[in-house]
Amino acid sequence: MADAADLQAGRPGGAWSRLFRVLVSPGKAMAEAAEDPAVLPPYLIWMLAYAVAVVGVVLLKMDDFVAAALQQVQGADAPAEQLEAVRAMMPYIVLGTALLSLLQPWIGGLYYALLMMFFGSFTGEAGRFKQYFSVAGYAAMPAVLSTLLGAPLTLSATSLEQMQQIGFHLGVLVPEASGALFGLLRAFDLFGIWSLVLVVLGYAAIHRMPPARAAWVGVFFFVVRALTSAGVAALGGGVAGLGG
C-alpha cells in the first residue's frame, strides 16, 4: 500500500524498496530518505545482517575463538585453574560480545546523525533529527552488503589473523602491513567509502545544496575513521570498521 501511494505521488517506491534502490539509484533514493525519512527499514535490515553474519560466524567459529583465548592465557603462564575458568566462560563472553554487536547499527547511525545535525546547525537551515537518522541508516546499506559478502570469507579463515585481514580494503593488497599502517589501509574500504558518498548525498539533500558543497562531510568522517582505525590497530586491539 505504501509503495503504491508513493508511486501515485511520483516517487519510484517506498521505504522498503529504497533499501535496494539506494544501491542502484543513490541520488534519488537518498533524496527520498531526506524528504520522506524512514528509520525502521534500514536499521532492521542492518541488524539482521549483523545477526546472520556476526552472530552466525561466532557460533560456527566458537572453537577458534576459545582456542585463541586459551593460547593467550597459556602464553602468560597462567595456572591450570585459570585456564579452566577461561575455557568455561569464554563461549559465553564471545557470544555476549557478538550479541552486543547488534546494537552497533543504532549506535553508528546515532553517531552519524548527531554529527550531521551538529554540522547542519551552522548553516542556519538544520534539518530534523529523523532526517539525519534516516540518511545515516540508508547510507549504511553498502556496509551491510559488505558484511554479508564477508561472512563466507570469514568462515573460510583458518586463524584469527586471517579473519582480521579479510575485507574489501587496501590492506588486502599489502599482506605484510601491520599495526597503524594496516589500520590506515583498512580505512580505504570500497564499501565504507561508498557509504560515505551516500552520506554526502543525503546531507546535501537535507540542506538542498549541490553534493560538491557537502563533500567535506564525507571527508571529515573518513579522516576520523582512518585515524581511529590506525590508532586502534597500533594499540594491538584490532582494527576499527563503518557502518557504518
Summary of the structure (lengths in Angstrom):
residues: 244
radius of gyration: 20.1
end to end distance: 30.5
largest distance: 70.4
contacts: 780
relative contact order: 0.12
helix: 77%
strand: 1%
